[in-house]
Amino acid sequence: VLAVATSLVLLLLFLGTNWTTIFLGIEERYQGADPADVLGFSSLTGLVNSMIALVGAVLIFFLIGAIFAARRVAKLPTFRLVSTKQLPELTLAHGLKWHLFNSH
């Protein structure tokens, strides 16, 4: 979840940077042109504010998803000892690397 959120936020920041560069390029190159005709934003402040709001909304969305995922993982069943309700102590003999659980 965190990797997806990070990738999406970086993509949105990249798009915001590109749109800002395009906005400033239109203003610089075409003195009489209105960048709102191309991008839909009449000022650079509106463009930046909308990108900040979008990134914030995406972060909140993924934070809520991460909380739900963490709660779901916390409820997964685990092997516990009946007597102590603790996880069993699993030790490996010298030279062994893996445990094997064979249910059949």
Stockholm file with secondary structure:
# STOCKHOLM 1.0

chainA/1-104         VLAVATSLVLLLLFLGTNWTTIFLGIEERYQGADPADVLGFSSLTGLVNSMIALVGAVLIFFLIGAIFAARRVAKLPTFRLVSTKQLPELTLAHGLKWHLFNSH
#=GR chainA/1-104 SS CHHHHHHHHHHHHHHHHHHHHHHHHHHHHCTTCCTHHHHSCSSHHHHHHHHHHHHHHHHHHHHHHHHHHHHHHHTSCCCCCTTTCSCCCCCCCTTCCCCCCCCC
#=GC SS_cons         CHHHHHHHHHHHHHHHHHHHHHHHHHHHHCTTCCTHHHHSCSSHHHHHHHHHHHHHHHHHHHHHHHHHHHHHHHTSCCCCCTTTCSCCCCCCCTTCCCCCCCCC
//
